[in-house]
């Protein structure tokens, strides 16, 4: 990175919860070099730790570009710890949605299903099974994690980190098999995972309510967790259940952690906060490295097949599942399963229904009434018509209350993840507003200081995934920066108008390059595919 920029008159969060007096951030070749009181000729600003990272020359080059912060709060660019943006990040409307929330790095490869490492058959499966979640990558059609990370090199305005997805590894070795893996198959998966780590993956993700991971036993999961534990990287898991199943699912993750010594990160934790946090707190007190992400909404979003169908169907094989859904021999057993979901049907709203776009944004009962069919029959019709490529937004049970959401967001183990899914005519609004909503709800209400906001939204995720030079406002840190207007920042997206942009963040830098100016994309694409740092070193960019 060449060139210099001076961010003038910003207020920097301090460890004691206060904000500094207006300060100037001097950025050279993409990194903060010094922080000085506004108007001063030199010296460190209040509360700023002195020292420059080796290889970063102090001072500023002549004639820096000036960005007037005007007293806005400067925060380290936010790290979205859970997002399905590996393909969507190439879409300009998605880039704008991210940057208007201050997001400068996204962690992808979530829930155990994504594009790499893959051969052609595995890529086709992952793209089909998670079509409504991950979309279609515009340039990648299979290959290594390194190949995938390379597609983000200076092609997008934000940085992309990637978790090695267990389901993808498993499908590559076992295909759609509905059984535990043999020792040889586990060893083959471990070998693929080792290579994925070498190629830049920042951890392992599992999606234990999705297939084929739902068929994995703890022996398999422990073996793979040991691979990432040896690298000091985390096991990130969509657990085997949430809400009433959450405690038992957490117990499984803790057994895996004890057997492998892996750091554990729970994806999109929600449910009864008291019971869940007792388990998280107990594990942390016992020396286990446990964190989680959550989003500030009472509705989730996923593929309809996971929400509505049992795993005894061959869900990893779309054609076999569709044939089974049409087979009268399956009907009785399926009817028994559907009978237990009567409380779910009214809570479902369709998000993406290819070929039946008229259904998007409508509830399952409304669509069923239009079709003149029962709710279960409508689910089967939608899934067969879309070849399982439908997604839905669904209200979570009462155990996930507003108070539970706030309590989870206040814990020391919490970091923010939107779980954003950007596809369909009526997506969940969390991809457009989660980070702005967290700032509005927690800083405005006083449950977080601005320092806390930087921890929850950036620093903890940077540490969790080994992005050692991000999440900081300090000399030597990469200048991923978001300028926040404290009086204006808020989420304006709704379930009825989910693509509405957040307000209050209008200027964002990535690697010292302005990527959002006056609320609009600048067209600059300084983003990278990020590799995790080795212990004590800086994160590396791929490309």
N, C-alpha and C positions, 0 to 999 in steps of 0.2 A: 504494500500500500504506500503510495507517495502522497505528498501534499499534507497540509496542516489545516486544522479548524479550531477555532476558539468558541467555546460555548460560554457566553457571557451572562453573568447575573443569575446563575442558577442557585437554588437552595438545596444543600446536600444533607441527607438524613444522617444523624449522629447516633452513636450507640446508646446514649442516654435518653433517646426518644425525641430529642429536639431537632430542629432544622438549623443549619448554619445560616449565618448572614450571607447575602449574595456573594457567590464565588465564581471564578472563571476556571473552566476546565480546558487545559491546553492539550490538544490531540495531535500527535505526529505519527504518520505511517500506521494509522489505525489503532493506536494505543494512547491512553491517558499518560501524559508525561509529568505534568505538575497540576496542582490545584491551588490557586491563589485567591486571596480576597479580591473582589471586583475593584478595579482601579489601582491595585498595588502593582508594583513592578516585578515582584518575585516573592518567593517564600511559600510555605505551605499554608493552606487554609485551615480553619478551625477543625480540630478533631481528625485531621487527615494524617495517617501514618506516613512518615517520610520513607524515602528510598525508591529507587527505580529498578525495575526488573533488568537483569543483565541483558545487554544488547540493545537497550532503549536509551538513546541519548537524551539527556535533560535539555530543557529549553524549548523554544518554538522556532520554527523556520520563519523567515521573513514573509510578511504579507499573508497571514492566515485568513481563510474564509471565516466570517463571523456569523454565528447563530445567536441571536438575542433571546435568551431564556425569559427575560422580563420578570424574574422572581418566581418562575414556575419551579416545581420540585423536580430534580433530576434523579431518576432511578436507573439501576442497571437494567438493561433490556430483559424482558420477562422470558422465562423458559417454560414453555407449555409441556409439562411432564407426561401428558397423555393426549395424543391427538392422532387422528387418522388422515394425515395430510401428505403422505408420501407421493400421491399423484396430484391432489388438489392444490398443492403449493405452487404449481405452475399456472394456476388460474389467477388472473389479476384481481377479480373480485374477492377471492380468498386472501390474497396477499394484503389487500386493503383492509379486510376484516381483521386480520391478525395485527397489522401495524397500528390500526386505530385503537387497539387495546394495549399497545406497547410490547407485543410479542416479537422477539427477535431470534429465538431458537425454538424449534419444535422437536419433540422426541417421538419418533414413529416406530413402526414394527410392532405395534401393540396387540395384545390379546392372542398372541401365538400364531397369527396368520398375516403374512405379507409376501412381498414379491421375491425376496432373496433370503438365503442362497437357493437357487432353483435351476433345474433343467427345464426343458420345454414343457413336459407333462406337468411338473409341479407348478410351474408358473401359471399354466392354463387353469389348473385346479384352484389355486389361491385367488386368481383374478375372478374366477366364476363364483366361488363360494362367498367371497367378501366383496363382490361387485358393488353392492349397495353401501358398503362401508368405506372401502379404499379407492373405489373408482378404477380407472384405467390409466396407467402411466403412459405419457405421450412418447417416450423414447426408449424405455427399458422393456425388454421382452424375455427376461431370464438371464441368469448369470450370478456372479458372486456379490457379496455385500459390498466389496470394494467397487465393483462395477456400478452398483446402484448409487452408492454415495458419490461417485464421480459425476453422476448426472446433475448434481446440484451445484457443481463448481461454477460459480459466477454466472449462473443461469436464473437465479431467483434472488429476491432481496433479503431473505432470511436464511438462517443456518438450519441444517437438518441433521439430527443425530438419529441413530437407528439401533433398535434392539433385535437380536437374532430371534426369530419366531419359532417356538417349539413345534407348533402344528405343521409348519412348513417343513421343518427338518423331518418330522415324523412321516409326513406324507411322502417325502422323497425316498424314505427307506422302506416304509410299510404300505404305502398307498392308502387306500381307504379301510384297511383292516380294522375290525371292531374287536380288538383283543389286546392284552398286554404284549409288550415287545419281548422278544427273546434276548438273551445276553448278547448275542452277536449283533442283533439289531440295535440294541442300546449302544454298543460300542461304535457302530457305524454312525449313529446320531451324534455321539460325542466327538467323533472325528470331524464331522461337518461343523459342529459347534466350535471346535478349536480353530478351524480355518476361518469361520465367521468372525471370531474374536481377533485373529490375526489381521483380518481385512478391515476392522474398524468398528465392529458392533460394540455398543456400550453396555451390554448386559444380555440377559435371556428373558424373553417374555413367554408366559404360558397363558392360555385361555381355557380354563378347565371346565367351563360350561359349553364350550364349542367343541366341534369334532375336528380332527381325530384325537385331540388332547383329552377329551372326556374318557377315553379308553385307557389312558396311561395310569399305571400304578405308581406308588411312592418309590419303589425301587428304581424305576426309570427316571423319575423326576430328581431323585437324590443324585444319581450318577451325573446328570446334566448340570445340576446345581454346583457340583464339585468343580466342574470345568470353569464356570464363571467366578466361583469363590477364589480359585487359584489366581485369578487376574485382579482380585479386589473389586469386582463389579457385581451388580445386584441381580437377583432373580425377581422379576416384575410380574405379578400375577393377577389376572382376572380369576378370582377364586371359584371354587365349585358351587358357590351359592352366596347370596346376600340376604339381608333382612333376617328372617327366622333361621336361615341356614348359615348366617355370617359367622357366628362363634365357632361352629364345628369346622367351617372352611378355614378360619384363621388357625385353628388347632392343627390342621393338616399342614399349612405352610410352616408353622413353628416346628413340627416334627421334621420336615424337610430341612429347615435351617439348622436344627441341632445335629442332624446326621451329616450335613455337608459343610457346616460353618459358613453358609452363604449369607450375605446381607439380603434382606427381604423388603420388597416394596409392594404394597397392595394397591391395585388399580381401583380408581373411582369408588372408594369406600363409602358406603351409605347404609343407613339402618339405625337401630337403636344405639345411640352414641355411648351411653353409659356402659353397656355390656361390652361393646367393641373396644372402647378405650381402656377398660379394665384389663382386657387381654393384651392390647398393645403395650400399655404401661407395664404390665407384669413382665412381658418379654423383654422390654427395654431395661427394666430394673435388673433382670437376670443376665444382662450382658449381651442380649441379642440386638443386632443392628436392624431395626424395623422402622420403616416410614410408610406413608401412604399419600395418595392424592385424592382430592375430592373436588366437586364442582357445586356451585350454589343454586341448585335447582331441585325440584321435587319430582321431576320426570326424567326418565332415561331414554335411550335410543339404541336400537340394535337391529339385526336382521330378524325378520319375522319367523324364520325357521327355528332359530334358537329360542325365541320367546314362546313359541306355540307348539313345537313338535317334540316328541320324546327322542332320546338318543338311541333307543333300540331300532329306530329307522336308520337306514344307511345314509345319513346326512352328508357324509363326505363324498358321496357319489350322487350328484344332482339327478342324473337320469334314472338311477335305481330308486331314488326316493320318489320321484314323480310316478314311476311305474307302481310303486307300493301304495301311494296315495290313491291311485285309480283302481287298485286291486280290491274286489269285494272281500277277499279273505283277510285283509288288513282292517276292514271297517269296524268290526266288533272291538278289537283290542284298542284301536284308535279312539273309538267312542268312549271307552272307559277312561282313557287319558284326558280327553276333552271335558269329561264330566267334572274333573277336578279343577277346571280353569274358568268356571262360570264367573268368578269375581274379577278375572282378568279382562274378559271381553270388553266391558264398558270403558276400561282404562286405556284402550289402544286407539291411537290415531295414526293413519297411514302417512309415512314420510316420503317414500319413493316406491312407485308402482309402475315400472316400465310397461307401456302398452295400455295401462289403465290410469293414465295421469289424472283423470277426473276424480279418482278416489283420494288423491293426495290432499292432506289437510282435513279429511273427514274421518269421523270415528268409525270403528268397526260396526257398531250397531246401525249407524246411518247407511253405510255401504251395504250391509246385509239387507236392510229394508229396501234399498233401491233395487237390489238383485232379487228380492223376494226369496231369500234363503236364510237359514239359520246362521248364527255366528260361526260355529265350527265349519259348516259347509262353505262359508265365504272365505275363511282362512285357507281351506284346501283349494278352492278355485283360484284365489289370488296367487298362491304358491305355484300351482301347476301352470297358470297362465304366464307367470314371469320366470319360470324355471328356477324358482327359489331366490330370485334377485330382488325381493321386496324388503323394505325396512319399515320400521314403525317407531313412533314416540309413544311411551307408555308411562302413565302415572304410577309411582311406586306406592307400596302399602303405607298405611298410617304410621308404621314404626319409623319411617323416614320423615320426620317432622321438621318444620322450620327451626325449632330449637336444636334438634339433632344436627342439622346442617351447620348451624352457627357453632355448636360445640366442637364438632370435628375440625372446623377451620381454625379454631383457637389453640389446638394442641401443638406441642413442640415437634411432634413427628409429622406434621402436616406440610404438604406443599401443593401447589395448585396445578390442576390438569383439567382441561376443558372437556376431554373425550369428544372432541369435535368431529362430526361427520357432516360433510359439506354437500352431499349429493341429494337429489330429489327435489320435488316442488315444494315440500313443506318440511325442511330439516329442523332439527332441534336448534333453538336460538343460542345454545351455549357456545357455538363456534364463532358467534358474532359479539358476545357480550360477557363471557364468564369472568375474564380478568378485570374488566371495568366494573362489573357488579361487585366483585370481591373488594376492590378499592372503595367503592361507594359505601358498601354496607359496613365494612370493618374499620376503615380509617375515619370515615365521617362519624360513625357511632362511638368511636374511641376505644374499640377493642384491640385495634392495632395502632402502633405508632408508624410513622413513615419508615423507620428502620425495620420494624416488624414486616411491613409490606414488602420491602426489598428481600427479606429472608423468605417469606412464604411464596413470593411470586418469581423469585430468581435465584437467590444464593443457594438455598437448600437443594434445588434441583441441579444446579451446576455442580455442587459437591457430590450429590447422589450418583450422577452419571459421569463423573470424572472430567467435567468441563472446567478445569482448574483456573483458567484465566478469564472466566466470565462470572457474572453475578456480583461484581464488585464496582464500587466507585472509589478508585485508589490509583496512585501512580503505578504503571506497569500493566494495568488491566486492559483488556480489549475494550475499545470504546463502542460497545453496544449500549446505547443510551436511549431512554424515553423521557420526554419532558411532559410533566403532568400538571394540568391546571386543577388545583385542589377543589375549587368551588364548582367545577363543571363536570368532572369525570363521572360518567354513569353509563349503564347499559340501557339501550333503548330498544333492543330486539325483544320481540314477544312471540308466543306460539302462533299467533295469527299473522305476524309480519316478522318472520325469523331472520331475514337478511338485512335488517336495519342496523346501520353502523353505530358503534359506540361513539360517544363524544368526550372531549376533555383531554385527548392526547392527539396533538396535531403535528409534532415533530419527533422523528425517531432516526437514530443513526445506527448502522450496522458496520462494525469494523471502521468506525470513523467516517463513514460515507452516509450522507443524508439520503434515506430511502423513503421517508415521508416528510413532506414540507407543506405547511399550511393545510394539513389534512388530506393531501393528495399524494399519490405515488410519484416519485421523481423519475422513475424509469431506470434507476441504478440497480444493478444486480450483484452486489458484493458477497452474496451468501456462499456458504461452503457446505459440503458434507463433513461433519465433524467426527473425528476419532477421539475416544477418551484419552486422557492423559495417563502416562505412567505415574506412579506415586511420586509426588514432589515436583512434577514437571507440568508444563503448560499443555493444554489440549492442542491437538494438531488438526489442521484442515486438510481435507483430501482434495487433490487436484493440482 
